[in-house]
Amino acid sequence: MEKAIIDKKIKDRVYYIKKIVESVESLDFYSMKMAIKQAMEAGVPITDIIKQGVLIGLKESGEMGLILAAEALEGELMSIDENERRKIEESCNYSGKVVIGTIQGDIHNLGKSIMIAIMKSYGMNVIDLGVDVRPERFEELARENDVKVIGISYLFSSVEPAIKRAVSLIKNGKFANRVKVILGGAAASREMMHETHADAFAEDALQGVEIIDKWLKS
């Protein structure tokens, strides 16, 4: 009996993951939402939904699939009631909050929204500062004791002076050793990470989440 139950769970997981892949590939937003919802209800781990479902489908659908998948994920995560969300956060054993925003002079939101959706699905406590965020605002949040990570997103190299100021304000303060800084977005690079003394940079949303995941669990 127990083996039959396990076999059924495996089959259900494979079925729902396949449906997610197909819906992302075909840019079918309604089917995407339904497949993600059903997978979550069937107990498929969020990490599997993202890594083995959404990300595989994105290889075919590209940027438009990315936009729809982010909306679908965010919508289903928002439907989780507060008690269930608290259980997810507690079970993940994360220490501290993550603050993320797009730097002043840049209003691009897509990559940041995707990253936030994934972080929330992992059970992280995330504060979204939005776009066009002043460097000083990042510093203000870094002062809060429960903030452990600051994520700064940007698409254009023209905003690098603001990036440098934001990281400098954080890293030169008394909370420099307590708060990690990660840079993300199309213009983020290893060179800028070294130049600003940020702790990391991410080439994509999932890589960024994986880095932050390790930081919050260490």
Secondary structure as GFF3:
##gff-version 3
##sequence-region A 1 218
A	DSSP	alpha_helix	2	25	.	.	.	ID=ss1
A	DSSP	alpha_helix	29	41	.	.	.	ID=ss2
A	DSSP	alpha_helix	46	48	.	.	.	ID=ss3
A	DSSP	pi_helix	49	54	.	.	.	ID=ss4
A	DSSP	alpha_helix	55	78	.	.	.	ID=ss5
A	DSSP	alpha_helix	82	92	.	.	.	ID=ss6
A	DSSP	beta_strand	97	103	.	.	.	ID=ss7
A	DSSP	alpha_helix	110	122	.	.	.	ID=ss8
A	DSSP	beta_strand	125	133	.	.	.	ID=ss9
A	DSSP	alpha_helix	135	142	.	.	.	ID=ss10
A	DSSP	beta_strand	147	153	.	.	.	ID=ss11
A	DSSP	three_ten_helix	157	159	.	.	.	ID=ss12
A	DSSP	alpha_helix	160	171	.	.	.	ID=ss13
A	DSSP	beta_strand	180	184	.	.	.	ID=ss14
A	DSSP	alpha_helix	190	196	.	.	.	ID=ss15
A	DSSP	beta_strand	200	202	.	.	.	ID=ss16
A	DSSP	alpha_helix	205	217	.	.	.	ID=ss17
###
